[in-house]
């Protein structure tokens, strides 16, 4: 049994206490002798007193802007318990020698499953059908589904994937299982197409994907290049019968433009799991947002990542990132967000032998 006593004195903070740690996560803290302080500050002024003297910082979904990063006097690692790091000033953390980590294989399959669920629910008109049954009007909805041409055979449809990372590839495999044609686009036009070819995915330009897809699904991070990538002009390139699915980041889409165009039936529908203007991590209340008034949009509260297995993956991956770095080793190289960082304290190579079970043993990460 490895001795983890050197971690006992580490000051570790876990923000987002309301996004509960489960028993598995607590068991890992106990296993490694970590005693994180759980807290729920929201603004920079509230966060700074908790984190300014920490050695390691866990973040689920919280803004860590410049002021917060500047206050980290001794922090060695920020461990994002998830994938996206758009809420963290990674550039400043890098300048300060703070290693920023994430869990890139987290919820890859779950995001693909959720994408397919939204697509099927939209295509089979699930909300309309459920309401028809509740209202006793099922003959009317049967006629609408079968006679008007709104519900189509899945194998006759084309799915377009904007981005071709892990979750997009998992989605592509599921869509191919339904017999769909699958298109994809990505920023790096010179990347190998070997994986796309093996799955049967056609790599195309974004404009072609928007014009030819029946379902456009987003699978890319939020950054300066992707902010409002799907704006009014992009949406107007889609078919009138097409739908948009977003399980990535809300601000990749111009939500107000999308809501207006959905109301005008410029496109047929949308399935939205992530939002720019609805704070699903804040106070629970009826959202003041035009999406809520539309009958051709399906909304889910940022739950595409959720499953028992995904929760275990992100807990183990995020905690082992911290354990590695506080033990004087790099974490797995795929988990380092700012790979050019010069750490505050020298780090030895990643050592998978630190852990009983290698992190990547059971994940399909390309």
C-alpha positions, 0 to 999 in steps of 0.5 A: 500500500503506497504511503500518501502521508505527504499529501496530508498537509496540502490545502485543497479547495473544492469549489462548487460544493452544491454540485455534490461529490458522491460517495465514490469521490469521497472514497478517493479523497480518503484513499489519498489522504486529501481533506478538501475544503468544500465551499460555494463562493460565486463572485471573485471577491467571495472566491479569493479568500478561500483560494489565495493560499491553496496548494490545489484547486478543484473546479466544477463549473465556476468562473476563475477570471484574472483576479482570482488567478492572480490571487493564487500565491502558492497553487500548483494545480487547478483541476477542472472536474470536467472538460471545458476550461473556457471559464478559467484564465488559462493564459495567466495561470500558465504565466504563473506556473500553475498547471491547469488540468482536465479530464478529456475522456469525461462524458464522451459516450454520455454526450453522444448518447444525449445528442442521439436522444435529442435527435430522436426526440425531435425527429419522432416529435416526442413532446408533441406526441406525449402531450397528445396522449395526455390530452386524448388527441392521439389520432390527430398526432398519428395523422400529423406524423405519418401524413405530413412528412414531418417524421422521417426514417432515420436512415434517410437523414444526414447528420452533420458534426461541427467538430470531430473530437472524441464525442463527435466520433462516438456520435458518428458511430451511433448515427452510422448504426442508424444508417445515417449519412454523417458529415463532419468539419473541423478547424484543422483541415490538415488532420488525418482522415483515417478515423473518419474514413474508418467510421464512414464519415465525410469531411466537408467545409462548414457551409456544405455541412450546414446546407446538407445536414438534417441535424447539425450537432456541435462538438467543439470547445468555446473560445474566441474562434467559436463564440457565436460560430452558429449565428443568424447567417449560419442558421439561415444556411440550414434546411427549413426541415433541419434541426440544431443540437447543442451539447457543447457550450451555449455561447457557440450559438447566438441564442437570441438569433436562434430563438427568433429563427425557430419562432419564424420556422426558418429551421424546424427545431433545436435540442439545447443542453447548454446555454449562454443566457440561462444560468443552470448553476444558479438559482432554480427558477423559470428561465426568462428566455424565449426558448421557454416559449417555443414548441419546437425546441427541447431543453435539458439543463446541462445534463448530457454529461451525467451517468454513474460511470461518467461521475466516477471517471471525472472524480478519479481523473481529476483527483489523480491529476492533483495527486500526481502533481502534489506528489512531484510528478506530471499527470497524464499528458492528455490531461494537461490543458496548458502543456507549455507551462513551466511549473512552480516546482519541478515535476518528474515524468508522469508515473502511472505506477502511482495508481492502482489502475491506470486512468486510461485503461478502459477509455476509447481515447484517440 
